[in-house]
Amino acid sequence: MKIALKGSNPVEMRRALVVLASAQKMKMPEIFELYHLSQEHIRHLIHAFNQHRLEDLRPRYRGGRLWTFTEEQRVAIIELAQIPPNTLGLPFTHWSLSKLKEEAERRGIVTSIGIETIRVILEEVDITYQHTKTWKASMILSLRHHRSKRLYVVLDNFSPHKHRTVTEWAAENNVELVFTPTQASWLNRIECHFAPLRSFVLRGSHYPHHEALATAIRSYLRW
């Protein structure tokens, strides 16, 4: 109660108010409406307080050098973090710390900023993101394929992959279809892209039709 009413750290006070509201039997949607924190983050704060008491109310600033930024820059980063990226023309529905860093630098909000610095700035206003690591490399596959060279295509055993039109096309173009064994889809190297695709394109989205979904997927893959 004392921290919630007379604390000097705004993040600590906000967290204490959330815990106090929970202790007063306020329901999750009511706390959400009052403090504008995600329900997931509210649950995390309450669970952490139940385990570690007052210690977990204090912000944990991680080690390493934190560059100094102006208040204007910090506010701009916080505002950017609360804008759905697909409304900015980006091919994903929500941010990760790494994507937020790239966009903040691209927009000229900052010249350069570390992911942990962004995390600290957002935690000061109780916005949390997981540091999602997505595999991205500059790999350009030439679309020109000479039939004199054998091309191997790895794919699973989905029945349309074995349709006659597919097998005939493969035979005519010197393509060998390599099917992964049953229950071994992890052998297909495309699988590593599916988790980020689900996270940044499908999660939290409401596409009006299949064409919009297909466009979003293609845009993300090109990005």
N, C-alpha and C positions, 0 to 999 in steps of 0.2 A: 504493500500500500504506500509506504514512504517513498519508494523509487518511482512509482507511477505518478505521484502528486508533486514530489519535490526533487526528482532526479535532475542531474545537469546534462546527461547525455541523451539526446533526443531519440536515438535508436533504442537505448536501454529503457527509456520511459515508455515508448510505444509497445515494446515487447511486454513490459510489466502490465500495461493496460489490457493487453490481450489476455494474459494469464488471469488478471483480476476479473475480467468479464466472464471468463470460463468458470472461475470459482463462484461467481454469482449466478451460475446456472443459465447464462445466456446461451442460446443455441448457435450453432456454427453459422447459419445464414445471417443471423443478427450481428455477429461479430464481423462477418464479411462486409455487411452493409455499413457498419460503423467505422471500420478502420481501412477498408478497401485493400485488404490483403487476400491472396488466394487462399482457398480453404485448405489446400495442401500445406501451405506455409503455416497457417494457423495451427493445424494439427501437429506440425513439426515443432513449433514453439512450445506448445502445451506438453507434448511428450518429452521434449528436452528438459523442460522445467521440472516435470515430475521425476526425472532421473537424476538431475544435477542441481536442482533448486536454483538459487540466485546466480550461481556461476554462469549458467547458460543464458542469462539475460544480457550479459555484456557482449558487445560485438567482438568477434575474433578477427583481428587484422593479421593476415598471414605475413610471414617473413619476406625479405626481399625489398629492394628499393621501390618506393612509390613516387612516381614523378608528380610534381606539383602542377595543377591545372587551375585555371581561373574558374570562378563560380559560374560564369556564363557557359564555359565548356562543360562543366559538370552537369548543369541543368540541361544542356542540349543532348548529352548522352542519355540522361534519365528519360527525357522526352522521347528520344528515338527508340529506346527500349520498350516503350509502351505503345508504339505504333505497330500494328500488324505488318510484317515486311511485304506481304503480297499486295498490300494497298500502295506500296511504294514501287511496284513493278518488279519486285524480286520474286524468284520462283520457289518460295517456301512460305509456310504459314506462320512460323514463329521463329524466334531468335535462339541462337546459342551464343555463348560468350565470344567464341572465335568469329562468328558471322557478324556480331555486333561490332567487334573491333575493326573488322575489314570495312564495314559500311561507314563507321565513324571516321575512319581515315580517308575513305574514298570521297566522302562529302566535305572533307576539309575541316571538320569539327576540331580535330587534333591532327598534328603531323604524324605522330606515332604514339601508341599507348599499349601497355601490356595487358594481357587478359586478366591477371590478378588485380590490377588497378581498376579495371572496369568492374570486377566483382565487388571490390570494396566500395566503390562509388554507389553501386546499386544496392548493396546491403545497408548502406546508410539510410535508405528510404524503404528498406524491407522488400526489395525486388530481388528475387533469387533466380539464377539460371544454373543448370548443370553445364559443366565444361564439356560439351559434346565434341569429340574428336571425329571428324569425318575424313575419310581417305580421299585425297584429291591430288592428282598429279597431271602434268602436262603430257598426255599421251594422245597423239593424233594418229588414228588409223586411216591409212589411205583408202579411199573409196574405190580406187582403181584396182581391179583384180584381173590378172591375166589368167586365162583358162589353162595355160601351160603349167601353172603352179597350183599345187594341191592346197586347198583351203580346208582347215578343220574347224567345225562349228560344234561347241560343247553345249548340250541342252539336256533337259530332263525328259522323263518318259510321258509327258502330257500328250494325250492321244492326238491332238491336232498336229503335233510335230511329226507324226508318222503318216500324215495324210498323203495320198498319192501325188497331189500337186507339189508337195514339199519334196518328196523323194525324187520325183522326176526333175524338178528344178535343180536339185543337188547333183544328180547324175549328169545333166546337161552342162553344168558349170564347174565340173571338177571339184565338187565340194563333198567332203566326207562328214556325215553326221555322227558325232560321238556322244552316245547316250550315257549318262551317269548311272551307276548301279542303283538299285532300289534302296531307299533309306540312306542315300549318300549324297544328298543334294549339296552338301558342303564342299564337294569336290569341284563344283561349278564356281568359277571365280567371280561370276556376276553376283553371287549370293551376298558378298560383302557390301554391295551397294544397296541392298533392299532395306536394311535397318534404317540408314539415313533417309532413304526415300520415303519410307513409312512415317518417319518422325517429322520431316520437314515439309512434306507435300500432303500427306493424308491426314495426319493427326490434327484435330481441331478444325478441319475443313468441311465445307458444305457446298460442293460443286453442284450447279443446277442440272447438269447433264453429262453424259459420258464424253462428249467432245471437249468440254471444258476441263475435265479430269485429264484427258489425253494431252491436251495442250499444256497443262501445268506440269505433267510428268516430263514431257519433251523439253520444256523450258528449263526445268531443274537439271536434267541430264546435260543440256548444252552449257549451263552455267558451271 
